[in-house]
Amino acid sequence: MIKGLWSRTKKGPEVRRLDHPRNLQSGDLIQMSDSFGLPEQLRNQVFKVVGIGTSQFEHSFDTTFSLQSQSDDSVDLTIEEEEARQIAAFSFEIGPDVVERIFDLDEFSEIFDGIATTLRAIDVSIMDGLIASQYDQISAGERGYYYDGKDYRDSSPPEFEGAGEPFDYFCLINKEETHAIEAEVYEGGETEVYLTLYRDITDIKDLWPAETT
């Protein structure tokens, strides 16, 4: 009888609750809404968190979640604060061949000249809903540092600025502030280009912690 009472009073392992995407951990799942305002790459898709990294600009640290869909499509998610509104920024990396199809390469190269420029897309149909017709540059050569696989949300960030991998950051955004072109240039000239879509955080429909999946 005593053993029975003991077994009934013992607490099981505490179940982790996940109520906001900024608290995502590796292995967690998110499901997007079925809103027709979302591009096909996001609409009603389920993604798994397969990695977490951190970007540093001066003394601010932004957590980036690397997501992978059931069909192995990849996208990066960053949660941003804009006044009283929370924004989910979805960034899709594109290669040089896609850049060449979307933009005039001579115009695209001007974003790296250090002079704010305007960039116009020559084809917005290539990636449904992810491309705006025109972008204005808001950042040119801002120094950042990337910490691959490092998550500083619950720990102290590096004491000294620049402990991560350095890169120069370039960003252009459309007038409505719904789409952006982001580029990161690393040492040796390696360049990563992203199409970024800004959506209200409510477009993330459901969250599941890894231990319950």
Number of C-alpha atoms within 10 A of each C-alpha: 6 7 7 8 9 10 11 10 8 8 8 8 6 6 9 11 12 16 12 12 20 16 11 20 18 15 17 21 23 21 19 19 18 16 12 9 12 18 15 15 16 21 17 18 17 20 24 23 21 16 18 21 17 22 21 21 15 12 8 10 18 17 20 23 26 21 24 19 19 10 9 10 12 17 22 20 22 18 21 17 9 8 6 6 9 14 18 21 22 23 24 19 16 12 11 12 8 13 16 13 14 20 17 15 12 9 13 17 11 14 23 18 10 13 13 17 17 17 23 17 18 13 14 17 12 11 14 11 15 23 22 23 14 17 22 18 20 15 19 19 18 14 16 22 21 20 20 14 13 16 21 16 13 6 7 8 17 11 7 8 13 16 13 17 14 18 21 18 21 22 23 24 22 19 13 8 13 16 25 26 24 20 23 20 19 17 10 6 9 9 15 15 20 20 20 25 24 19 19 14 17 12 19 21 13 16 19 19 19 16 10 10 8
